[in-house]
Amino acid sequence: MLTLPSILTHAVAADFARGLKPLVLSQAAEVVADASTLQEFDSSALAVLLACRREALAAGKSFSVRGLPARLRQLAGLYGVAELIPATA
């Protein structure tokens, strides 16, 4: 499981995203991004999740998100990317 930081705003998202590839490659066949620790975030968190999805698919792995906060799910719907960020139990 790939755990997102508690703060994922524009100020820190790019740094976190730069380190995604090795994190994704270290995962098994399924990459699960754990968003349950997110406390402070903005739309940059969506960009990070989409980058994680791209890296997972490029590596031939499936992708899903666990614990997506309701507000971030709403942002995903607003931006039209909700279907690209599948939730897992």
N, C-alpha and C positions, 0 to 999 in steps of 0.2 A: 504494500500500500504506500502511496505517495502522499504525505501529509502536507497540506498547504499551511503557510504561516498564519498566525493570528491576525496580522496586519498585511493586507494585500491591496495597497493603493497605488496610484500612479507613481509616487515617489520611490516605491520599492519593487514594483512589478517587473520592470525590465531586468533588474539584477537577478531576481528569482527565475525568470523565464530563460535567461542565459544558461542557467545550470540544469535545465529540464532534460536535455538529451541523455546525459549519463544516468539521471534518476530513472527515466523511462526505460532505458536499456537494462537497468539492473532488476527490473520487475519481471515477473513470470509472464505467461502468455496473455494475462489480463492486467491492464493497468487501471487501478482504482485510485482516483484522487479523493482523499479525505478532506472535505471542506468543513467538517463539523467544528474545527477550531477557529474558523474565521470570526473575528470580532469587529474589525474595521476594514471595510473594503469599498471599492467603487467599481465602475465598469471595467477598469483594468484587470480585475479578477477574472472577468469573462475572457479577456484576451489571453490571460495565462492558461485558463482551462482549454481554450481552443488551440493554443500552441501545444499543450500537453496532448490533446487529442491528435493533432497532426503528427507529432513525434511517435505516438503509440501506433497509429495506422501505418506510418512509414516503416516502422519496425515489424509490421505484420501482427500487431497485438490488438486486442479489443480494448475499449475505453469506456469507463463509466465514472460517475461521481457519487460519493457517499456523503450524506449530511449537508446537502446544499441548502443554505439559508433561504427562507421564503423570499426575502427581499432580492437576493441575487437571482433566484428563479424568475421573479417578476421582471428584473432587468433583462434577463435572457429572452423572455417573451417579448418585451418591448423592442429589443434589437433584432428579433426574428431568428435567434440562434438556439432556442430552447431544445429543439429536436436534435441538435448536435451535442448536447450535454445530457446524456441519458443518466437517470438516477438509478442507483442500486440500493438494495435494502441493507 
